[in-house]
């Protein structure tokens, strides 16, 4: 049963209730029409509340309960004072409105810090905490996450935020053919991951409507779930780390797994293009590592034997400087 079926049943039920309620005074048809109108208004309100998150609603309810408790305590304290009994109900109502407003406002303002709100209580042993990894858009489009996922290196569950899925769909519908291809590739990867192990992948519905940037939403969600962010975005890596969120960067993992080479080591590489400096040529290893060869411009297009002179590690990756073997 989907949501549309529930709405239809609700309208039918409202018509029946309205008809039999008004039929007592001989206005059954009018009651049925009122039932349709009232049920339609309620459904419209329900659709309008679609952007209200469960966490925000639970925070507001928590603040409302807190406000009611505080207003009751203060009202009881005032009732023992010599106050006119006719004005006491007005004071109670005023205090209730003030404390309920303050409680809801404070709860909504600090909802990211509430960890004991009912929908987010984690009833589990502390020695059995589940590892969670939140995927961002860049790591899904990159594609290597699928190979890592198949090797079972990722423990625990993988979380796909709803706003990341929406961003992927927006990219897949782009008029730019390159962006469209990247977006569709990302959606295909998600479908493949879902088929590989659907139980270990969950879609998180939290939208954070008060935040517009996807990266900021990712950091908030990772904080809320106490999860790690899996990404290839260097800037997101820095921002999340600064805010105390653990980040797993696939580029850093790939760089760490590249074979170690030392000065004096020999290798064979095919030269593909000119280098930045005079008479340099550039080739690449199978893992994508750039190899710069001195005095080899005339050998572009050929496979040559070289000797390693130095290795430079940069944020973008590793560069190996070599010279032709004599």
Secondary structure, DSSP 8 states (H G I E B T S, - for coil): --HHHHHHHHHHHHHHHHHHHHGGGT-HHHHHHHHHHHHHHHHHHHHHGGGS-HHHHHHHHHHHHHHHHHHHHHHHHHHTS---HHHHHHHHHHHHHHHHHHHHHHHHHTGGG---SGGG---S-GGG---EEEE-HHHHHH-HHHHHHHTT-S-SEEEEEHHHHHHHHHHHT-SSHHHHHHHHHHHHHHHHHHHH-GGGEEEE----TT---HHHHHHHHHHHHT-EEEE--HHHHHHHHHTT--EEEHHHHHHHHS----TT-EEEEEEEEE-SSTT-EEEE-TT--EEEEET-GGGTTSEEEEEEEEEEEETTEEEEEEEE--
